[in-house]
Amino acid sequence: MKGYEIVEIIENFAPPELAIEGDNIGLLFGELDKEVNKIGIALDCSLMVIERAYNEGVDFLITHHPIIKNPVNRFVDLIYKKISLLSKADITLYTAHTNLDICKNGLNDCLAEHFNLKDVKELYPNGLGRIGIFEGSFNDFLKKVEEVEKNYTLVKSKEVEDNFKLAVLSGYGLSQKDIEYVSKIADVYLSGDLTHHSKILAEELGLIVVDATHYSTEVFGLKKFLKYLNKNINLDIVSLDF
C-alpha cells in the first residue's frame, strides 16, 4: 500500500480542513509515493517513539501531536536527533491533531459517548470539546471517570444535583481561560493539564473540575481510531506509546 493511500484513509476519518488554523498537521516528514510495509501510531512524536518505530521496522508513523508545534530556525539537539533517525529509517511522518479531536467519532466524541451525554453540542465554536447532560449522580460519573484515568484530580467546591451539565475536552483544556468560559455553561468539566492557578479559579467560580490527564483523555479516543485503521488498512499497525 502506498503512503498516499494511507493518508486518504486517515483523512476520510479526520478531514484536514477541520483543523484549527495554524495547526501543524498532515505530512510533516518524508514522502507519500512509496510502498509502506508497517505502520506505527502514537500520541507523541517523542524521541522514544521514533526509536521504537525504528526498532520495530515501522516505515509510516502516525502521531496525534506534531513533531514541531512552533516555528524553529535551528535543527540541533533533540529535534536534530529526531529528524536524523526518521531519515535514517526512511520513516514517513503524518500528524492528525485538532482535526482528529474535532471530527465525527474523534477524540472528543469518544469522551462524550463514554459518558453517555445527551443533547450533545460542541463546546467551542471551532468544534473543540463537547457539552451535554450526564444522566446520573456525581458518583456514577466518577465511576466512568475511573475507566478513563484512575489517578484523576478532582476540584470540587460545591455539590451538584443529578443529571448535570458536563463538558469534556480531550488533551489540554484546563487553562484559566477555559475554566472561565466553561464555568458559565457547565456544572462539571473534564479535561487535562490542570495548573495551580486554574484550580484556584475553578474553586472561586464554583466549577467542578476533573483532570483526567492530557494523556488519558486523548489515548481513550486514539484506541478507537486505531480500530478504524486496522479495519481499513491491511498492514501491520503497532501502537508505540499507548
C-alpha positions in Angstrom: 0.0 0.0 0.0 1.3 3.4 -0.9 1.7 6.2 1.6 -0.9 8.4 -0.1 -3.4 5.6 0.1 -3.0 5.5 3.9 -3.4 9.3 4.1 -6.6 9.1 2.1 -8.0 6.6 4.7 -6.8 8.8 7.6 -8.4 11.9 6.1 -11.7 10.2 5.3 -12.0 9.9 9.1 -10.3 13.2 10.2 -10.6 15.7 7.3 -7.7 18.2 7.4 -10.0 21.1 6.8 -11.4 20.7 10.3 -8.0 21.5 11.9 -7.7 24.8 13.8 -5.9 27.5 11.7 -2.2 27.2 12.2 -2.2 23.7 13.5 0.8 21.7 12.2 -0.9 18.7 10.6 -0.6 16.4 7.6 2.7 15.2 6.0 5.5 16.5 8.2 8.4 14.4 7.0 9.2 12.0 4.2 7.3 11.1 1.1 3.9 9.5 0.3 4.8 7.9 -3.1 6.4 4.9 -1.5 5.4 1.4 -0.6 4.6 1.1 3.1 5.2 -2.1 5.0 4.4 -1.3 8.6 2.6 1.5 10.4 3.2 2.9 13.8 0.7 5.1 15.7 1.5 7.2 18.8 0.2 10.1 20.8 3.5 12.0 20.8 6.3 12.3 18.3 8.9 11.8 21.1 12.4 10.5 20.6 11.4 7.4 22.4 8.5 6.8 20.0 10.8 7.3 16.9 13.4 5.0 18.4 10.8 2.4 19.0 9.4 2.9 15.5 12.9 2.3 14.1 13.5 -0.8 16.2 10.0 -2.2 15.2 10.7 -1.7 11.4 7.9 1.0 11.1 8.2 3.0 7.9 5.0 5.1 8.3 4.4 6.9 11.6 1.1 8.5 12.5 1.1 10.8 15.5 -1.5 13.0 17.2 0.9 15.6 18.4 3.2 17.2 15.7 7.0 16.9 15.9 7.2 20.7 15.8 4.5 22.9 17.2 6.1 26.4 16.9 8.4 27.6 14.1 12.1 26.8 14.6 15.2 28.1 12.8 17.8 25.7 14.2 17.7 21.9 13.8 20.0 21.0 16.7 19.9 18.9 19.8 16.7 16.9 20.3 15.0 17.9 17.0 18.2 17.0 15.1 18.2 13.6 16.7 14.5 13.0 15.8 14.9 14.1 12.2 18.2 12.2 11.8 16.5 8.9 12.9 13.4 9.5 10.8 15.7 10.0 7.8 18.0 7.0 8.6 15.0 4.7 8.8 13.1 6.3 5.9 10.0 6.8 8.1 7.3 9.0 6.7 5.7 11.1 9.5 2.0 12.1 9.3 0.1 14.0 12.0 -3.6 14.3 12.7 -4.1 16.7 15.6 -7.1 19.1 16.1 -8.8 17.6 13.1 -8.8 14.3 14.9 -10.1 16.0 18.1 -12.9 17.7 16.3 -14.1 15.1 13.7 -17.1 12.9 14.0 -16.2 9.9 16.2 -13.0 11.7 17.0 -11.3 12.1 20.4 -13.9 14.5 21.8 -16.9 12.4 20.5 -15.3 9.3 22.2 -15.4 11.1 25.6 -19.0 12.3 25.0 -20.0 8.8 24.1 -18.2 7.2 27.1 -20.2 9.4 29.5 -23.4 8.8 27.5 -24.1 12.5 27.2 -27.5 13.6 26.0 -28.2 16.7 23.8 -24.6 16.9 22.9 -23.2 20.1 21.4 -19.8 21.4 20.5 -18.2 23.1 23.5 -16.4 25.8 21.4 -17.4 27.4 18.1 -14.3 25.9 16.5 -15.5 22.4 17.2 -13.3 21.5 20.1 -14.9 19.8 23.1 -18.4 18.6 23.8 -21.1 19.5 26.3 -24.3 17.7 27.2 -26.3 16.3 30.0 -24.9 13.5 32.1 -27.8 11.4 33.3 -27.0 10.1 36.7 -25.4 11.0 40.0 -22.0 12.5 40.6 -20.8 9.2 42.0 -22.0 7.5 38.8 -19.9 10.0 36.8 -16.8 9.3 38.9 -17.0 5.6 38.2 -17.0 6.4 34.5 -14.0 8.8 35.0 -12.0 5.9 36.5 -12.4 4.0 33.3 -10.6 6.8 31.6 -8.0 7.6 34.3 -7.8 6.0 37.7 -5.5 8.7 39.2 -7.6 11.7 38.3 -7.6 15.0 40.2 -10.9 16.4 41.5 -11.6 20.0 42.3 -14.9 20.3 43.9 -16.1 23.3 45.9 -19.8 22.6 45.8 -22.3 19.8 45.4 -24.1 19.1 42.2 -27.5 17.6 41.5 -28.1 14.6 39.4 -28.4 15.0 35.6 -25.9 17.8 35.4 -24.3 19.6 32.5 -20.9 18.0 31.7 -18.3 19.5 29.4 -15.4 17.4 28.1 -12.3 18.3 26.1 -9.6 15.9 25.2 -6.0 17.0 26.0 -5.1 20.4 27.2 -8.3 22.2 28.3 -7.8 23.4 31.8 -6.3 26.8 31.3 -7.7 29.7 33.2 -9.3 31.0 30.0 -11.0 27.6 29.5 -12.1 27.4 33.2 -13.7 30.9 33.0 -15.5 30.1 29.7 -16.8 26.7 30.8 -17.9 27.9 34.2 -20.7 29.9 32.5 -22.2 27.0 30.7 -21.5 23.7 32.6 -21.6 22.3 36.1 -18.7 19.9 35.7 -15.7 19.9 33.3 -13.4 17.1 32.4 -10.1 17.7 30.6 -6.4 17.7 31.2 -3.3 19.7 32.3 -4.7 21.4 35.4 -2.4 24.2 36.9 -2.4 25.6 40.4 -4.0 28.9 39.3 -6.7 27.1 37.2 -7.5 25.1 40.3 -8.0 28.2 42.4 -10.1 29.9 39.7 -12.3 26.8 39.4 -13.0 26.8 43.1 -13.7 30.5 43.1 -16.2 30.2 40.2 -17.8 27.1 41.6 -16.9 24.9 38.6 -16.3 21.2 39.4 -13.2 20.1 37.5 -11.8 16.7 36.8 -8.2 16.5 35.5 -8.1 13.1 33.9 -4.7 13.9 32.3 -3.8 15.1 28.9 -2.6 11.6 28.0 -5.6 9.6 29.1 -8.2 11.9 27.7 -6.6 11.6 24.2 -5.4 8.0 24.3 -9.0 7.0 25.1 -10.1 8.1 21.6 -6.9 7.1 19.9 -7.6 3.5 20.7 -10.9 3.8 18.8 -9.1 5.5 15.9 -6.6 2.6 15.9 -9.5 0.1 15.5 -10.7 2.1 12.4 -7.2 1.9 10.9 -7.0 -1.8 11.5 -10.4 -2.3 9.9 -9.4 -0.3 6.8 -5.7 -1.0 6.3 -4.4 -4.4 5.5 -1.0 -3.8 7.1 0.6 -4.5 10.5 -0.1 -1.5 12.8 1.7 -1.1 16.1 0.9 1.2 19.0 4.1 2.9 20.2 3.1 4.8 23.3 -0.3 3.6 24.4 
